Amino acid sequence: MESIKSIAAGVVQTISKISQPKTLTVSLPARPYPLEGNDIEKLESAIQKIFTIEKKPIFGIVPVRDISGEVFKHEFDEIGREDVYTPRSDEAPQQLKDALLRPAARTHIVFHLTRLATHRRDTTGREAFAVKVEDIARDLEGVSEWAVIISCKEFRNEPETWYPNTGKITEAILKNQKKIEGMFLRPENLLTKKEKKSMVKKSDYYFDPRENPIRRVLCDFLISVGEEDHFESTRFWSNYDLKRQADLRGFKSEEGKSA
């Protein structure tokens, strides 16, 4: 039986007759060889040592069906669970960050996707499969190799028999890329005041400041203390500006606290 590397090499060789490879500029160089065996196990072990991993619910809109199977309404409900990674210390080591975010060369993506084909059946034929895998690799060249590896692992462990289509593979890899990047964002409770302040913009309250239900209340208060009506002045008076000005002029909520 041919090795995965020789099959993947054949895929690249087949497709290279059709088109020239694309190269992208990346911050870190791709590894000379794709990750395998012990290297994957070492990274998995490092992740478990450095991060606590919790399963948290994912919510979304789900259809509610009647006894005949017809959808009669939609509800906001839990649609699944995903792993959330939190560093055990303030920050994860840069070395691990570099290892997990290190980009995959096109040949590495081809290797991992070809390896997946030993677990999932593909009926398109060898040449068509080569084109499909190469197209995915060209589109995603430069993504984290770790994102490709864990996506293939997820597909491998599913009960499905057939090889996933291009859309599912691309979606899974990009989703896992975001997940890996999120592992290295500082948790909000560890952010400094300066960092938190830099994340907030005056326009973040609402896309249109007039959508804020308190805007009319704030404007009426400012009118009562001698100011003009700023309700329509969205260009110059954001909700943030109104709130700050009202607080300075003594505005209090019904509970006796600043609104």
C-alpha positions, 0 to 999 in steps of 0.5 A: 500500500502506498504511503500517505506522503507518496500519495500526497506527492502524487497529488501535487505532481498531478496538479502541477501540470495544470497550474503553478503554485501560489505563494503567500507572504506569512509572518512565520515560515512554514515547517519543512515537513508536515506535523505527524505522530509524536510532534502532534502528541507533544503539542496536544500535551502542551495545550493540556498543561498550559490551558484549562479546557471547558465545554461551553454552550453555543446558542443560535436560532433553531426551528421548532416543529409540530407533530407532523414535522412542519416548522411553526416557529423558531426559538433561541436555544442551545445548538451545541457545545465547544471547547473554551481555552483559558491560560492557567497563567496570565499569558500562554508561552510565545513558543506554543503560540508560534507552534500552533499558529505556524502556517501550513504550506500548500503541500502540508494541507494536501498531505493532511487532507489526503491522509483524511481520505484513508478514513473517509470514502471518496468516489470522485476518482483519483484525478478529481480528488487531486484537483479538489484537494489542491484547490482547497490547499491553494485557497487556504495556504498560509492558515495554521497547520494546527487548524488543518490537523484538528479539523481533519481529526474532527472529521475522522472521529465523526460517524459519517462515511463519506469524504466531506465536501469542499465547503465543509472542509474550508468552514471547519479549518477557518473556524478552528483557525479563529479558535486557535487565535482566540486561545491567545487573547487575554481574558477580559478579567486580566485586561488592564484599564487601559486595554479595556478602554482601548477596546471601547469606541464611542459609536459602539453603543448602537450602529445608529445612536438614535436607536438607543432607547435612553437617547430621548430621555437624555436629550429631554433632560439636557433640554430641561437644563437649558441645552438645545435638542441634540436628538438628531445631531448624530454626527456631533453627539454620540450616545457616549457624548450625551451620557457624559454631558448629562452626567456632568449636568446632574442627570440621575436614573430613577434609582438615584444613580447615574444613568 
